[in-house]
Amino acid sequence: MNFLRGVMGGQSAGPQHTEAETIQKLCDRVASSTLLDDRRNAVRALKSLSKKYRLEVGIQAMEHLIHVLQTDRSDSEIIGYALDTLYNIISNDEEEEVDDVEEENSTRQSEDLGSQFTEIFIKQQENVTLLLSLLEEFDFHVRWPGVKLLTSLLKQLGPQVQQIILVSPMGVSRLMDLLADSREVIRNDGVLLLQALTRSNGAIQKIVAFENAFERLLDIISEEGNSDGGIVVEDCLILLQNLLKNNNSNQNFFKEGSYIQRMKPWFEVGDENSGWSAQKVTNLHLMLQLVRVLVSPTNPPGATSSCQKAMFQCGLLQQLCTILMATGVPADILTETINTVSEVIRGYQVNQDYFASVNAPSNPPRPAIVVLLMSMVNERQPFVLRCAVLYCFQCFLYKNQKGQGEIVSTLLPSTIDATGNSVSAGQLLCGGLFSTDSLSNWCAAVALAHALQENATQKEQLLRVQLATSIGNPPVSLLQQCTNILSQGSKIQTRVGLLMLLCTWLSSCPIAVTHFLHNSANVPFLTAQIAENLGEEEQLVQGLCALLLGISIYFNDNSLESYKKEKLKQLIEKRIGKENFIEKLGFISKHELYSRASQKPQPNFPSPEYMIFDHEFTKLVKELEGVITKAIYKSSEEDKKEEEVKKTLEQHDNIVTHYKNMIREQDLQLEELKQQVSTLKCQNEQLQTAVTQQVSQIQQHKDQYNLLKIQLGKDNQHQGSYSEGAQMNGVQPEEIGRLREEIEELKNNQELLQSKLTEKDSVIENLKSSQTSGTNEQSSAIVSARDSEQVAELKQELATLKSQLNSQSVEITKLQTEKQELLQKTEVFAKSVEVQGETQTVIATKTTDVEGRLSALLQETKELKNEIKALSEERTAIKEQLDSSNSTIAILQTEKDKLELEITDSKKEQDDLLVLLADQDQKILSLKNKLKDLGHPVEEEDELESGDQEDEDDESEDPGKDLDHI
């Protein structure tokens, strides 16, 4: 407050004395007036003065205005005036025109006032909580100024206000309701409020996202017309960027909620003649940036790849490629689209393959990669666009060995188009590599280096590339041509690009190192460059030359006698000095542009002069600088030991790979054998089923054959009849034995049934005895009556079962008699052959009758078994009922014993009372006699009372009898 007074006193054009008094009087009216109209008019007057006399109103009226917010909430008009006044005090928005001379001072002073008043307002956290509660009011005159005031507070002291809102109950949720307001002014200002609220606060960003913010914002964008919408779309996109940028949780929630699919209509750009307004360009630029936020290389790799997959599946990548190849697109939109496509395809093979298949709408059609490379090596194109194309090419080749092979193959002699009708990517890179434009040299060298990144096969393939320098001269290899350009002393940017290409090419490729050293001029050139004392501009080139020479030592396989590792180290020590060599090598990482390039993969430079280092090359330098230093200081013995260790490791690796291959082959053989075993098992099972079916069919055919031989014997001779009778005798005893066995089984079943019936009878007798024993009590009589009914039913069922068994026994006896008759007839048949045919038919018919009867008897026995089972279940149920009745009887018996004890106690008490009454009667009689002797008359009531007393004694005995009866 003292600061504010100082500022107020220091103002050159301060308010007049009358205005200060007016503000003071208005504050007094707000504080002391009892009428609401007076206070409202005073606050309205303060609002009108607050813009011009911001400092005075803020100092004198802020406390009163906060008090109005606390006490006069029922009147929306005065609340609106108070909020507007506070907004004018705290906000730094200057509406009045200010002279150019005073503009800077007034802006600084305004910012200081705003931050000071904000600090005073939020010092009491209850003020912010009060403001949040006022935002729940639907009244426009309360909600809208409240939104503006809270937005101004967040702009002034964002982190402090964010923390207060974060800890207040339902603070963020109240603010999210603003997006659903039907009044566009409040909704749009609510978006601005959430922008300020979510800035650089991950916790609030997560809460807002999980309050369905993505759904609401995307709805607003689609309602406003997507990219054709106004500034509201721009505000919504900025808020979406705040929620998603550097927030992995929200990015995952955005992807899982299928919101990426809703971004595709944003990029459905209409006809090229429809025009590109400034707002549309801004909106589309923000939309492209939002896509890049989801697939940024700084995100976790898993999250990035999942977003890339979703963008391809929903057609978003295809839509971006359509914009990329369209005509009439503004340059900045085209540049940002190229950068966006770059990061959508970076490191994801499916997207990279699709991008390789995209063709430009030209005649004849050309691959999009070729069209973009033509822009990169064209010096007339804008610098930003060329950087974007280089980034797109780098992302296309990132972790894409297939794409690297396709690019390198366009440089090989067998794939170059002899007619020259079409230009390949390799030809464009070579043209840019050897052009007069240094920027094209650098871009082409870096692009070619990315085609070799972590791919030893393509490094070896690139050694085959031959270039025709001039007519009549023999072709020169690409490697030699690069070193020739280096030695010619071209621009620094060109030399740096070529040195980065050579370092990438030779690293981890001993064959390329051998080809490089095979040219006798290369090593002297490098040592001369390193040994010279040049200016600061050339120090970077010296460092890169030292790196290239160090790579030639570290990855040297000693195949060239004159350039073995030890000889090269001796040459360095003799010509340069080890310490000087290491110092020159350190110039690379100490360069100011090195750290800038190592931060992000995208080549983002303010001007071509800053285009020196590539991001992937900085990683290579970081990897090789230490190992090269160690290799320079190693002695020959250590090198030999290291070579031996390497050889042993290689041998070990070869052995391991050999065994791995053997194990892999054995696994394949095992799988094949398992499959064969499974097929053989299936075939075996099928054959076994076929065999069993055939065996059963053969048995059936045998039986039919025997029956036919028995029934259709046509030979009437004695031998034939005798043989037929013998055959009949051979068959008949089997049937008779089978009949005997079935009869025995029926007998056994009958005995079992009879034994079960006897057990049932005994159980029923036991039940009867147990029921008769408990008939004295009332409850047991009821239970026994139920049991007796069930027992009677059981008796009836048992009687029916007995009758059925008796009938079955009669039938069994009949069958036995028939069996005896059959046996007798068979004996007669054995003696008399003449009457054989008749007895055979009789026996057959009777046997069939017996079999039918036996089957009927077996069916009846099964039914009897089922009935017996049901009777046993009923018996168990009766037992359970008896157990429950016995338990109730026992309980009643205990209660009866208790009642008997109480009755005996009451009888004892009654006897004692009778004794006492008898004593009293004796006393009364003696007293009556005394009175009679004395001559007093005695009335008869006493005798009546004594009689009544005896009646009461008799009645007192009756409850005992009643209890006894119970």
LUMTOR-71075 format. One record per residue (C-alpha): residue in three letters; z, y, x. Coordinates in steps of 0.001 Angstrom, whole numbers, plus 500000, padded with zeros to 6 digits. Example, Ala and Ser with C-alpha at 12.3 -4.5 7.8 and 13.67 -1.06 7.14 Angstrom:
# residues 2
ala507800495500512300;ser507140498940513670;
# end
This chain:
# residues 966
met500000500000500000;asn500724502356502896;phe497263501567504232;leu495730502514500903;arg497652505777500800;gly496423506484504304;val492863505864503278;met493375508039500244;gly494806510842502332;gly491992510513504851;gln489231510986502283;ser487380514220502854;ala486169514515499302;gly489323513464497474;pro490032514030493789;gln491379517272492548;his495002517691491654;thr494293517677487917;glu492575514277488051;ala495483512700489941;glu497837514037487300;thr495570512684484572;ile495639509212486095;gln499428509412486381;lys499774510448482717;leu497477507650481613;cys499533505141483563;asp502699506480481915;arg501116506118478477;val500125502511479263;ala503648501739480468;ser505733503546477831;ser503707503922474641;thr504811501724471751;leu501620502023469735;leu498843499612470664;asp496165502216469932;asp497700504636472425;arg497827501997475135;arg494272500918474374;asn492968504486474625;ala494819504999477892;val493336501815479421;arg489875502860478238;ala490323506219479980;leu491439504477483180;lys488334502297483016;ser486102505391482849;leu487869506894485875;ser488056503670487925;lys484544503848489382;lys484712507403490647;tyr488391507439491565;arg488701503827492603;leu491469504255495168;glu493767506373492947;val493385504172489896;gly493936501067492022;ile497119502407493606;gln498720503743490423;ala497376501524487629;met497012497954489005;glu500572496925488181;his500301498358484648;leu496972496671484052;ile498379493282485066;his501281493891482705;val498785494595479900;leu497088491258480608;gln500447489532480292;thr501766491252477153;asp498790492318475024;arg496768489095474907;ser496518489261471142;asp494249492306471348;ser490934491343472933;glu489736494940473220;ile492523496183475485;ile492294492972477545;gly488584493602478062;tyr489208497215479157;ala491911496076481592;leu489673493398483119;asp486791495836483484;thr489089498350485205;leu490390495716487645;tyr486801494647488357;asn485799498243489165;ile488783498571491503;ile488216495292493389;ser484419495031493379;asn482366496505496223;asp479249497025494096;glu478165500643494590;glu476022501988491779;glu475878505603492840;glu473268506674495349;val474622507451498768;asp473001509546501490;asp471652507709504486;val474137509406506831;glu477176508391504820;glu475915504982503696;glu477372502913506541;asn480810504580506448;ser481081504336502661;thr480096500642502704;arg482706499804505331;gln485364501793503446;ser484421500115500172;glu484747496641501720;asp488161497532503122;leu489350498776499722;gly488078495683497946;ser489780493275500329;gln493045495260500217;phe493178495399496410;thr492266491704496247;glu495117490877498608;ile497528492839496391;phe496258491095493252;ile496474487517494584;lys499816488086496318;gln501346486881493067;gln499563483594492387;glu500512483894488724;asn497923486670488427;val495077484249489268;thr496528481636486921;leu496711484304484197;leu493079485178484805;leu492082481504484534;ser493893481219481200;leu492081484321479917;leu488755482625480628;glu489566480132477879;glu489197482941475336;phe485839482689473584;asp485659486422472877;phe482755487900474823;his484693491086475704;val487374488986477421;arg485456486110478957;trp482611488044480562;pro484731490648482447;gly487098487833483410;val484242485899484996;lys483054488965486889;leu486575489768488122;leu487196486221489391;thr483790486198491109;ser484652489454492858;leu488013488038493996;leu486236484994495475;lys483738487208497297;gln486527489273498822;leu489006486580499879;gly487314483298499110;pro489505480708500912;gln492785482114499577;val491542482321495980;gln489988478846496264;gln493331477408497308;ile495131479041494369;ile492522477716491897;leu492666474278493493;val496419473908492973;ser496464475395489465;pro496379472780486666;met492905472289485189;gly491724475353487114;val488290474038488090;ser487791472310484728;arg488233475615482894;leu485546477196485018;met483149474298484372;asp483252475107480658;leu481356478310481442;leu478165476301482040;ala478283475089478450;asp478599478591476975;ser475817479349474502;arg475650482988475678;glu473253483131478606;val474957486117480249;ile478244484268480580;arg476519481033481570;asn474494482746484299;asp477505484627485644;gly479406481324485485;val476825479857487860;leu477407482767490256;leu481158482214489966;leu480800478522490842;gln478595479483493788;ala481394481563495260;leu484001478929494315;thr482243475962495979;arg481288477736499197;ser482682475802502231;asn485315473883500263;gly484714470138500094;ala487618469380497741;ile486430471847495090;gln482851470636495569;lys483903467081494724;ile485852468189491638;val482942470277490367;ala480507467412490973;phe482664464931489079;glu483008467404486206;asn479354466618485367;ala477986469667487189;phe474762467920488295;glu473817467011484740;arg474437470530483418;leu472648472307486261;leu469588470066486049;asp469478470652482295;ile469541474412482848;ile466745474166485442;ser464545472117483114;glu465273474454480180;glu464294477474482282;gly460959475900483286;asn461684474240486659;ser459881476081489484;asp458325478527487016;gly461773479697485904;gly463486482944486747;ile466412483896488910;val468711481580486942;val466874478591488458;glu467387480107491890;asp471137480473491275;cys471390476877490020;leu469558475577493110;ile471861477517495432;leu474865476011493618;leu473368472514493976;gln472923473116497702;asn476575474163497967;leu477636470945496244;leu475435468593498310;lys475185470068501803;asn477399468214504317;asn479187466410501457;asn478479462674501713;ser480527461845498632;asn478562464205496396;gln475260463064497894;asn476093459458497091;phe477183460456493578;phe473909462371493119;lys471882459329494198;glu473908456812492167;gly473608459012489089;ser469786458738489235;tyr469467462504489620;ile466838462168492384;gln464406460932489747;arg464924464161487811;met463717466210490803;lys460151464907490579;pro459020467340487784;trp460012470256490026;phe457027469601492269;glu454416469068489574;val452630472280490529;gly449931473301488067;asp446432474556488646;glu445895476530491831;asn444580479458489813;ser447828479790487871;gly449211482014490610;trp452250481938492843;ser454802484574491898;ala457487485593494363;gln460167483958492202;lys458207480707492022;val457828480653495792;thr461577481231496170;asn462427478510493651;leu460110475954495222;his461428476806498665;leu464996476114497503;met463901472886495800;leu462341471638499018;gln465485472554500933;leu467541470600498404;val465419467508499058;arg465954467985502784;val469720468196502261;leu469646464654500840;val467591463185503736;ser468854465318506612;pro469016463517510000;thr472644464654510297;asn473634462541507252;pro474891458965507712;pro471879456665508293;gly472710454419505340;ala472917457299502887;thr469693458834504205;ser467717455594503934;ser468921454955500383;cys467816458449499330;gln464458457943501077;lys464006454687499178;ala464815456334495843;met462371459186496559;phe459555456744497213;gln460325454592494178;cys460425457518491755;gly457203459042493112;leu458775462142494669;leu457219461487498081;gln453802461030496483;gln454224464362494686;leu455146466118497941;cys452091464656499659;thr449963466000496809;ile451284469521497483;leu450716468931501212;met447028468200500714;ala446473470787497938;thr444568474033498409;gly445816477513497646;val449442476739498541;pro451247479673500245;ala451849479254503963;asp455654479241503833;ile455654476667500991;leu453194474504502931;thr455353474729506058;glu458527473803504184;thr456696470957502401;ile455616469544505773;asn459199469700507023;thr460421468046503820;val457878465215504010;ser458858464774507667;glu462484464077506862;val461661461935503799;ile459642459530505998;arg461742459762509177;gly462919456315510282;tyr462043454580506969;gln459180452135507440;val457966451985503828;asn457615455755503577;gln455965455933506993;asp453395453322505958;tyr452654455237502779;phe452204458489504698;ala449761456752507048;ser447655455784504016;val447470459324502568;asn444004460883502802;ala443010464517502510;pro440636465408499638;ser437684466069501961;asn434195464642502261;pro434346462210503943;pro438110461654503381;arg440273461989506467;pro443789460720507050;ala446475463311506440;ile447799462748509978;val444455463750511479;val444238466867509318;leu447748467904510325;leu447081467305514037;met444005469495513783;ser446296472308512608;met448781471616515428;val446248471936518261;asn444543474943516664;glu445894478074518324;arg444841480241515378;gln447318478571513046;pro450769480164512538;phe453396479126515060;val455849477960512379;leu453205475743510791;arg452351474149514154;cys456025473406514781;ala456278471817511321;val453252469584511994;leu454733468490515327;tyr458015467636513570;cys456095465672510930;phe454284463679513621;gln457555463001515437;cys459208461779512233;phe456216459572511463;leu456605457846514845;tyr460432457701514823;lys461442454004514973;asn457926453101513874;gln456376450780516435;lys453532449975514063;gly452600453671513813;gln452952454110517576;gly450517451254518118;glu448021452759515661;ile448111456136517448;val447737454640520932;ser444967452324519740;thr442839455357518824;leu442799456235522539;leu441715452805523765;pro438015452241524615;ser437481449429522101;thr438492451532519070;ile436830454868519826;asp433984455665517445;ala430809455801519501;thr428912457868516950;gly431454460681517100;asn431249461319513384;ser435014461119512849;val437802462526514966;ser440788460276515630;ala444402461229516226;gly444141460146519870;gln441134462341520519;leu442910465338519001;leu445967464715521194;cys443862464423524329;gly441973467556523379;gly445218469448522896;leu446651468013526108;phe443851469444528245;ser443085472624526294;thr443502476124527672;asp446276476950525198;ser449661476184526758;leu451330475712523371;ser448717473092522428;asn449339471394525786;trp453067471246525149;cys452753470039521525;ala450194467357522411;ala452288466121525363;val455444465886523251;ala453542464180520413;leu452093461607522831;ala455540461081524355;his456865460189520901;ala454100457580520596;leu455647455916523672;gln459321456352522754;glu461256453078523260;asn458025451055523191;ala457198449331526496;thr454088447691525037;gln452419451009524220;lys453378452417527621;glu451419449605529232;gln448544449988526761;leu448261453698527487;leu447551452867531148;arg444185451493530015;val443021454875528708;gln440152456280530770;leu438868459865530523;ala435400461149531405;thr436041464411533243;ser432456465427534015;ile428942463976534023;gly428213461822537039;asn431838461345538072;pro433702458088537454;pro436284458044534633;val439876458916535445;ser442952457370533931;leu445069459467531577;leu448024459121533951;gln446009460442536873;gln444580463296534841;cys448093464432533875;thr449172464518537545;asn445976466355538479;ile446734469115535947;leu450281469334537311;ser449061469860540848;gln446662472628539747;gly449582474978539042;ser449093475753535380;lys451528477591533103;ile455184476595533051;gln455037475470529411;thr452089473171530163;arg453764471698533257;val457053471145531422;gly455213469329528625;leu453308467103531040;leu456433466327533084;met458309465345529894;leu455394463057528961;leu455350461443532413;cys459131460951532448;thr459039459304529021;trp456048457177530034;leu457533455906533313;ser461099455281532066;ser461848451579531467;cys458275450648532483;pro457956449371536099;ile454187448812535692;ala453665452491534858;val455815453438537874;thr453611451272540085;his450457452950538721;phe452011456369539314;leu453031455570542891;his449679453979543612;asn448227457471543763;ser449256458563547250;ala449205462255546334;asn451904462090543664;val455025461534545769;pro454205464261548343;phe453511466685545499;leu456882465957543887;thr458833466207547132;ala457077469496547982;gln457897470922544579;ile461577469906544839;ala462034471068548421;glu460706474591547880;asn463047477480547168;leu461479479119544135;gly462651481586541523;glu464651480859538386;glu461561480242536281;glu460424477447538606;gln463851475819538846;leu463296473968535572;val460024472514536897;gln461840471472540092;gly464510469723538036;leu461887467839536015;cys460068466828539204;ala463368465533540581;leu463881463560537355;leu460382462061537593;leu460942461068541230;gly464344459599540335;ile462732457529537542;ser460172456304540094;ile463080455077542240;tyr465324453637539523;phe462577451705537673;asn460735450691540863;asp460082446943541156;asn459250447233544912;ser455739445891544362;leu454212448597546590;glu455152448158550217;ser454843451827551131;tyr456864453072548148;lys459810450751547852;lys463151452079546636;glu464671452305550088;lys461692454141551563;leu461655456647548725;lys465387457321549192;gln464868457781552906;leu462061460204552109;ile464351462205549810;glu467099462315552411;lys464663463395555109;arg462569465922553184;ile464972467259550529;gly468510466049551125;lys470522464015548629;glu472832466891547663;asn469907469255547181;phe468065466630545111;ile471089466128542817;glu471504469880542487;lys467868470314541462;leu468240467440539015;gly471178469249537393;phe469017472319536645;ile467709470550533524;ser470978470082531656;lys472230473499532749;his469287475336531204;glu470182477491528206;leu467410476041526025;tyr468459472445526791;ser471645472625524697;arg469764474312521847;ala467138471557521725;ser469745468796521860;gln471409469894518612;lys468739469078515991;pro465609466889515969;gln463509469614514328;pro461665471864516815;asn462838475212515490;phe462050478045517869;pro461932481800517239;ser458797482224519374;pro456463480082521536;glu458219481175524754;tyr461358479286523702;met459409476051523145;ile460496474214526294;phe462555471098525526;asp462131468307523001;his465145466780521249;glu464356463158522169;phe463744464158525772;thr467210465705526012;lys468656462322525017;leu466573460666527749;val467878463154530344;lys471462462523529282;glu470876458782529646;leu469121458838533044;glu470843461664534931;gly473903459618535822;val472104456393536735;ile469600458232538932;thr472458459949540782;lys474088456585541437;ala470764455075542528;ile470188457866545073;tyr473588457361546705;lys473414453568546776;ser472855451840550103;ser470223449206550738;glu472841446442550652;glu474034447585547265;asp470455447678546076;lys469958444133547278;lys473123443026545537;glu472028444803542410;glu468625443143542622;glu470307439758543012;val472551440494540051;lys469542441551538027;lys467688438386538999;thr470643436201538081;leu471029438076534805;glu467326437639534133;gln467588433939534922;his470620433671532691;asp468802435546529953;asn465804433262530373;ile468029430201530104;val469761431635527056;thr466449432483525411;his465138428998526283;tyr468150427363524624;lys467888429742521689;asn464282428712521226;met465264425051521487;ile468027425525518928;arg465634427389516675;glu463076424556516950;gln465792421963516292;asp466935423903513253;leu463383423887511941;gln463108420152512592;leu466426419550510861;glu465263421519507864;glu462049419513507732;leu463974416224508022;lys466386417301505299;gln463484418082503033;gln461933414686503807;val465229412925503083;ser465577414730499788;thr462022413807498779;leu462595410171499798;lys465811410099497777;cys463962411347494733;gln461237408752495243;asn463849406001495708;glu465609406960492485;gln462312406963490618;leu461424403517492031;gln464848402134491130;thr464500403310487546;ala461014401805487425;val462361398478488795;thr465184398339486252;gln462726399057483452;gln460417396306484695;val463306393817485022;ser464390394532481454;gln460817394134480246;ile460490390810482105;gln463723389571480552;gln462464390551477109;his459194388743477750;lys461125385623478870;asp463229385637475713;gln460166386070473556;tyr458408383270475420;asn461337380891474888;leu461523381720471192;leu457792381148470821;lys458041377829472604;ile460848376803470259;gln459318378027467021;leu455599377327467643;gly455634373889469328;lys452420372126468261;asp452691368837470141;asn453623366073467565;gln453939363319470132;his457251361728470951;gln457470363277474384;gly456588366671473036;ser459117366398470208;tyr461689364997472532;ser461131367827475003;glu461255370326472155;gly464479368768470863;ala465877368887474349;gln464924372487474596;met466534373117471216;asn469616371328472343;gly469557373526475393;val469519376681473277;gln471816375672470398;pro475097375177472335;glu474857378735473682;glu474734380169470186;ile477587377905469073;gly479689379014472062;arg479004382612471238;leu480127381971467634;arg483296380351468896;glu484086383308471113;glu483571385761468271;ile485802383672465972;glu488502383621468651;glu488268387398468982;leu488623387769465218;lys491684385532465273;asn493242387579468070;asn492525390796466177;gln494125389267463065;glu497228388330465036;leu497453391815466515;leu497169393346463071;gln499837391060461700;ser502186391910464578;lys501591395611463963;leu502285395099460263;thr505581393384461043;glu506504396279463319;lys505667398707460514;asp507817396690458089;ser510741396788460506;val510310400508461007;ile510209401067457254;glu513356398960456799;asn515100401024459480;leu514001404201457737;lys515334402891454448;ser518710402023455999;ser518921405422457710;gln518024407121454436;thr520599405216452358;ser523374406055454825;gly522989409797454247;thr522654409919450444;asn526189411243449889;glu525218414740451045;gln522948416979448990;ser520535418029451783;ser520022414496453127;ala519238413263449595;ile516354415756449365;val514914414716452739;ser515295410969451942;ala513483411477448630;arg510491412918450494;asp510645410125453065;ser510875407473450364;glu507705408825448775;gln505888408656452088;val507283405146452680;ala506022404088449267;glu502582405405450151;leu502721403564453454;lys503724400390451603;gln500734400716449340;glu498418401223452302;leu499973398263454093;ala499531396128450981;thr495860397018450839;leu495548396256454551;lys497235392886454013;ser494878392109451159;gln491915393032453352;leu493245390842456144;asn493750387972453746;ser490191388312452523;gln488993388406456119;ser491043385311456959;val489435383516453993;glu486010384505455257;ile486912383353458742;thr487988379954457391;lys484699379741455520;leu482838380534458717;gln484828377888460549;thr483911375289457933;glu480292376341458169;lys480548376060461915;gln481850372492461592;glu479009371699459239;leu476546373155461712;leu478013371048464510;gln477714367934462392;lys474149368822461500;thr473254369347465141;glu474652365894465965;val472592364431463178;phe469586366331464509;ala470090364863467946;lys470032361341466442;ser467165361868464034;val464150363612465469;glu462030363224462359;val463961365743460285;gln464103368202463141;gly461971370994461708;glu464006371276458507;thr467379371359460263;gln466035373944462712;thr465099376359459953;val468414375747458126;ile470385376347461313;ala468414379471462062;thr468980380901458621;lys472663380013458657;thr473185381392462123;thr471649384655461003;asp474020384674458009;val476974383982460263;glu475946386753462625;gly475653389181459732;arg479043388236458413;leu480569388467461864;ser479130391943462362;ala480540392956458969;leu483927391535459958;leu483837393419463259;gln483084396615461382;glu485972396004459026;thr488316395277461935;lys487310398598463490;glu488104400362460247;leu491445398568460084;lys492205399680463624;asn491483403266462662;glu493717402987459605;ile496484401458461708;lys496130404332464127;ala496436406820461256;leu499522404936459979;ser501095405096463413;glu500498408859463499;glu502096409186460034;arg504981407091461255;thr505573409424464190;ala505473412374461784;ile508046410640459526;lys510218410019462578;glu510064413695463463;gln511021414630459873;leu513917412157459999;asp515087413654463280;ser514988417116461764;ser516849415895458638;asn519464414202460810;ser519951417422462722;thr520403419364459461;ile522830416703458228;ala524828417027461431;ile524944420804461015;leu526108420446457393;gln528704417892458479;thr530170420283461033;glu530269423045458409;lys531993420636455986;asp534613419807458629;lys535257423501459146;leu535685424022455380;glu538067421059455111;leu540195422531457891;glu540309425853456074;ile541266424106452814;thr544123422239454485;asp545359425500455975;ser545233427192452567;lys547092424238450966;lys549817424573453571;glu550127428275452803;gln550265427520449052;asp553036424950449575;asp555014427528451526;leu554523430022448692;leu555654427454446103;val558799426852448090;leu559496430556448206;leu558814430861444465;ala561155428000443717;asp563900429706445711;gln563278432899443803;asp563411431071440481;gln566772429593441433;lys568042433016442365;ile566726434501439103;leu568354431755437073;ser571640432260438846;leu571426435968438220;lys570569435385434551;asn573546433134434208;lys575741435763435782;leu574385438346433358;lys575011436058430447;asp578527435505431684;leu579009439210431941;gly577684439606428395;his574338441273429043;pro571408440188426885;val568463438472428685;glu564881438882427346;glu562235436136427252;glu559685438042429367;asp561150436649432476;glu560372433188431241;leu556814434274430385;glu556406435746433814;ser557570432546435370;gly555023430675433207;asp552253433033434214;gln553255432586437777;glu552851428815437480;asp549360429310435927;glu548344431510438845;asp549569428859441227;asp547394426300439491;glu544379428578439675;ser544941429204443351;glu544484425475443869;asp541061425467442162;pro539087427159444996;gly540042424334447265;lys538621421867444770;asp535464423873444498;leu535139423947448241;asp535812420240448372;his532993419737445885;ile530639421804448017;
# end
